[in-house]
Amino acid sequence: MLIPKNNANQMRTRILIKIAESYFADKFKNADRIPLELRPKEQQPSRCCIYKDRAVLKYRCMSSLGFSPEEETDELKSLAQYGEEALQRTKPEKAQLCVIDVACSACIKAQYMVTNACRGCFARPCQMNCPKEAISFVNGRAHIDPDKCVNCGKCHEVCPYHSIIRIPVPCEEACPVGAITKDEFGKEHINHDTCISCGKCLQSCPFGAIVERSQMVDVLKLLNETDKKVVAMLAPAIIGQFPGDIGNVVGALKKVGFSDVIEVAVGADITTQKEAAEFMEKMENGEKLMTTSCCPAYFRAAQVHIPEIQPYVSHTKTPMYYTAELVKKEHPDCVAVFVGPCLAKRAEAEYDPNVDYVLTFEELGAMFVAAGINIDECEPAEFTTVSYAQGRQFPLTGGVSGAVASIIGDKAEVKAERIDGLTKENIRLLKRYGSKGCENNMLEVMCCEGGCISGPGCIALPKKASRAVEAYVAQGDDLNNKK
């Protein structure tokens, strides 16, 4: 699912920057001015009026401060008050996506519609192929009876003029597991019991109505108001997200206040070794299939929605888990902050005692901007712990299975298949593989198409990021060959 640049996503970034700037300026004392600054009177409103725009912006600011708009009980509470509460918080709030009720447009139910391109042709394949006889012709043009239509799409498929289109509900369309649905008023709600925290609804909503609790303020406070050692665990998908090279990014992280910066590819190397050993053991025991377990959104989907595939999911932990374990062994009293492209990592961190906070690349970028840090001008620095092995290729589709296969070598036959993105169709495919078997014996499953470089917390275009990661992997391979 390619998410192009759009105002809703750009506004999310602007809000994060404004919140970080407000922290540095006066610890949120004037945070209530942020909606006014982002929607001044002279600007054309995006919704019915400028006051509704500002109300929605307030809720979006709340989520950037780490609060859920769904749980607001006092509409008169100011952003300055929320900011004060955020600074008193000693642990992150529960990770969850939520819908801003007043921002939701209550999109009409997904349906097929006949456009003006209809020519009322003699062939009438739309009418002939409709299984419910829902199509009639009125004044020489096809008409769909909504009471009879079952949204099968056959009319759309056979129309020679492509005059029948499908009008989707973007968030529902994007959610691979059906966790977001309408209430009796047409407003969307997220079922937190079935949500896998993939963030696809957040990326796809054109009204910016879906938000997620940020942990940025918690990390800013730790970096600037405590003497605690704060360690950044940097996911390999960071490559290509910011200007300059990786040395500049590490330097910028240290300049903003992190004590150490660890390459999470180190943890990915451990994951590779353990998954390779687990795969060989399973094959020796006569098992037919193993799927990777590195993607937390897929892991959650398998637990909740695909019980058929659950027995085949690898028991090996994620790169974040092993990296945090290393960090805490060396610095037991430190604060470990994972920095990556993924919202589902926040949910994973709730069950990992070694991970204290999770930031996205977008949030990190907002911190850099607010602190006045130009990354490409920062003094280059090195990772405290470095990987030159297979872990650096994990952010790309095929990277995990490729790394595992390279470790196995000729010790076992690896027939790998890649599930490039969790979609409704791929969920059905995984159910079938789980119940009826698969021609291949290894499945790599990535929630985001293209891999982690397409995650909802990324700021670079996926193709550009993919090329940068590939070059970084090659650089590590060159260094290994020289050793």
N, C-alpha and C positions, 0 to 999 in steps of 0.2 A: 504494500500500500504506500504509494508515493504521496507524501504530504507537501504540497508546494508552499512557498512563502505566502503568508496571508496576514491580514491585520490582527486576527485573534491571537495567533501565536506570537507575533511581534509585540503585541500589547502585554502578553504574559512576561516577556523578557524586560520590557520597559518598567513594569510594576516591580519586578524583582530588583532592578537597579535602583528605583526610587526608594524601596524599603531599605536597601543596604545603605544608600546615601543618607536616609533619615536616621539610621542607627549611628553612623559616623558623625552626623551633624549635631544631634541633640538627644540621642536615645529616644527617638519617636515622639518628642514633645509636640512637634508640629506635623505629625503624620497625617492629621485630618486634612491638610492642604493637598495631599497627593491626588485625590480624585479631581480636585479643582484644577490643579496644574495639568493633569492629563486630558481634561475636557474643559478648556476655557470657554467663556460665554460666546466669544466670536466664532467658535468652531461649529461647523454643521453637526448636529447630533446624529449618532448612528441608529438610535432607536426612536421612540415616539417623541422624546424631549431630552434635553441635556441633563435634567434632574434624574431621569431613569438611568442614563449613562453613568452618572456619578454614583448612583446607588449600587449599580453592578460593579463598578470599580472598587467601591468600598469592600464588597464581599470578596473580590479577587485579592485585594490587599490583605484581608483577614487570612486567606489561605496562605499567602506568602509569609505571614507572621506565624503560621503554624496552627491556625484554628480552622474548624470546619464550619462553613456558613450554614449547614444543615442543623447544627447544634446551637445556633444563636437563639438566646432566650430574651435578650434585651436589645431592641432595635436602636435604642438611644445611646448604647455604649459606643464610645468614640474609638477611633483607631489608636489614639494616644493611650487610651486605657488598655486596649488589646496589646499594644506594644509594651506597656509596663508589665502586664501579666506574662508576656513572652520572655521578658528579661528575668522574671522570677522563676521560670520553669527550670527544673533540674533534670528532667529526662524528656525525650521526645514524645509527642502525642502519638496515638495509634495511627499507623499509615492507612490512609484510605482516600479513594476518589469520591467526589460528591458533586451533586448538581446544584447550581445556584438557581433557585426556583424562579426568581424574577427575571433572570437572563434567558431561561429556556423559552424558545419560541413556540413550543407545543406543535412541532411539525405534524402535518397531516400524516395519517397512516400510509405506509409504503403502498404504492398503487401504480397501475399502468394507465397511461393517458394517451389519447389520440391527438396528435398535433395538426396544425394547418397544412402539413405536408401531405396529408391523406388525399389521394386522387379519386377515391371511390371506384377503384379499378373493377373490371369485369371478373377477374379471377377470384377476388375476395378470399384469399387464403386465410386471412385472420378469422373470418366467420366460419369457414369450412373446418378449421383446425381447433376451434375453441371447444373444449370438452364439456362446457357448461352452458353452451348456447347463450353466452353473455353479450355477444356482439350483434348489433342490428345496424341498419343503415338509415340515417336520417338526413334528408336534404342532400343526398349524394355523398355522405361522409360517414365513416364508421363511428359507432357510439358504443361505449362499454357500460353495461349495467353494473354498478358497484355492488348491488345486492346479490348478483349471481357470480361475479368474478371471484376466482380463488387465487389470483396472482400467480398462476402457473407460468406465465411468460411466453406461451406458445404463439400468441398473436404477434408479440414483439419479435420473435425469432423468424417468422415467415413473411413479414411484411416486406415487399420488394422495394418500398420507398423509405424504409426505416422511419416511418411516420408515427410509430407507436413507441413511446419511451416509458421507462420506469422511473418514477419519482421516489427515491429512497428516503429513509430517516437516517441521516449520516452516522449518528452515534450508534444506533441499533445495527446498522449495516456493518460498521467496523468491528463491533464486539464479536469475537469468535465463539463465545459461549452463552450468548443470550442473557447476560447479567444486567442489561439495562432495558427497561420497559416503561411504558406509559401508565399513568394512573388514570382515574376516571375523568380528570380534567385535561388529559392529553400531555401533561408534564412528565418528563423522564425521571426515573428513580433508579439508583444502582443498588442491586442486591449484594450487600457486602459478604454474605455467606457463599455466594457463587462467583463473585468477581475474582479475577486472577491478577489484577493490578498491572495489566499489560500497557495501559495508557492509550490504547488506540481510540477510545471514545474521546479522550481529551484532545488528541491530535486532530480528530475529524470534525468536532463540533464547530460550525461556522459562526456561532454566536458567542463563543468563549464562555459557555455556561457550565462547563465541567472543569473542576479545579482539583488540586491535590495539596494536602498539607505539606508545607516546606519545612525543612530543618535548618535552613540557612541562618536564621537569627540565632539559634542555639549554638551553631558553630562559630559565628562571629563573636558571640559573648565569650566563648571558651578561649578564642585566640587573643582577645583584647582585654579581658577582665579577670583572667585567672593566671596562675603560674604553672598550670598543668602542662605536661608535655603532650602536644597534640600531633598525631602522626597521620599523614594522608596516605591512603592506599589507592593508587591511581590505576584505574582499569586500562587495559591496552587499547581500548577504543578511543582513548584520548588523542591518539595520533591523528593529526590533520584537523582537529577541532579548533585550534587557536593559531594565530600567526606565530612566526618563529619556529624553531625546532623544539624537540622535547626538552633539551637542556634549558631553553628559555622558560618553558612552562614550569619545570621543576624550580628554577630560580624564582619565578613569580610566586609559586606556592610558599617558598621559604620567606619571601619578602612580605607576604600577607600574614605570616605568623606561624606556619606549620614548622614543627621542629625537625621532622624527618619526612621523607617522601619515599614510599616503597612501591616498586613496580608489581602490580597484581599478576603480571605474567609469571612471576615466581610461583604464586599459588597455582596458576594454570599448569605450570610444569608438573607440580605434584599431582594435580587432577589427571593429567595425561598418563602419568606412570600408574596411578591407581586404577584408572578406567581400563587401561591396557591389561593389567593383571586380572581385573575382574572379568573382562571379556574372555580372556583365555580360559579362566576357571569355568565360566559358564559353558563355553563350547566343549570343554573336556567333560563336563557333567551331562552333556547331551542336550543342553538348552539350545533353542533355535534362534533366539533374538535377544539383543540388548539395545536399549535406547540410551542416549546420553542424558545427563541430568544437570547440566551446567546452567540452563535457562530457568530461573525461578518461576516465570510465568507459565512455562510448559509443565514444570514439576507440579505446580498448583493445579493446572488444568487436568493433569493425569490423575491426581488425587480426587478431585471433585467431579470431573465431567467424563473421564475416560477410564472407568474401572477396568475395562478390557485390557488396556495397555499397561496398567500399573505394575503388574508382576514383572514386566520386562524392563522397567526403568532402573538404570544403574543406581547403586547405593552410594557411589562415590560423591563426596561433597564438592561444592563449587570452589572456583579459584578464590573468591572473596573469603570463604570459610578458612581455607588453608593459609592464606596470607595473614588474616587477622590472628590466627593461632600462632604464627611465627612472631608477629608483632608483640602479642601479649606475653609470650615466653621471654622475649628479650626485655620488654618494658612493661611489667605487670600493672603498673599504676597509670599508664598513659591512657589518653583518649584516642581511640581508633576511628578514623573517619574514612569510609569508603567513598570514592569519587568516581562516578560512572555515568553511563547513558540510560540507566534503567530505573523505572519507578518501582518495579516489583522487588528490587533489592531492598527497599525500605521494609516491605513485608517480610522478606527473608531475614533481615537483621533483627527483627523482633524475637526470633527464635535462636539467634546466635549470641551467646553471652560475650563474645569477644569483639563484636562490632557495636560501637556506641551510636554513631550517626551515619547518615547517608546523604551525600550531596549529588546533584546532577551536574553535568558539564555546564548547563545553562545557568544554574545557581552559582557555580564557581566563576563563570564569566561575569555575572552581575557583581560579585564581590570584587573582582579585579577592577571593573569599571568604576565602582563606587569608591574604591581606595586609590584611584588615580594611577593604577599600575599598567604601564604599556608593556605587554609581554615580550614583544620582539626587542625591546630595549633593556630587558632584565639581564643581569649577569648570569650566564649559563651555570647550572649546577647539575650534579649527578644524583641518580637514585641512590639511596642508602643501600638498598639491595636490588640487584639487577638480574634480569633473565636474558640469556642469549639462545634459549632453546625454543621448543615448539609453542610455548604458551603465548607468544606474541601474535600468533595467527588466529587465536580464538574469536576475535570480534567479527570475522568474516564467515559467511556461509561456507561450510565445508572445512573450516579451520579446526574444529574440535575432532571430527572424525578423521581428518587428514593427519592430525598430530598423533592420535591414538594408533592409527594404522602404521605410521612411521616407526613407532616404538615396537609394535608387534612384529613388523618385518615379515619374515617367512616362517615365524613360529606358529602361525595360524592363518587360515584363509579369512580375509576380511572382505565382505561384500557390503559396501556401505551405500546407504540411500540418504538423501538430504531432504528434509521437510522444511522448505524455505519459507517460513512464516506461518503462524497459526491463523487460519481462516476457518469459516464454517465448513468448507469443503474438506480441508485438511483434518479437522476434528473428526469428520465422518470417516476419512481414510484411516486415521489412527485407530478408531474403533474397529474397523474391518481387519486391520493388521493384528490387533490384539485378540480378536475372536477367531479369525480364519487363517492367520499366519501371513508370512511375508516371504517373498523370494530372496530377500537379502537378510543378512544376520546382524547388521548394525544400522540403527537409525539415528541420525543426528537431527534433532528438532530445535529449531530457532523460532521464537515467537515473532521476531521482527524480520521482515523480508530483507534479505541482504546481510543479515546478521546484526550484531549489537551496534554497528555503525549507523543503523537506522532507528535506534532507540528514541523514545519520546523526550529524553533529556539531552539529546545531541543538538548542536547548533550548526554543524557543517553539513553541506549536501552529501548524501551517501556516496555518490560516485567519486567525489573528490576525496572523501575520507578513506574510501576503499583503496584508492591508488596510493595514498600516503601510508596506510597500514602495510600494504604489499611491499613498498619500498623499505619500510622499517624492518619487516621480517627478513628481507633479503640482506639488509645491513647486518642483522644478527647472524645470519647464515655465513656471511663473509668472515665475520670475526671468529666464528667457530672453526671455519676451515683453516684459519691462520694459526690456530692453537696447536 
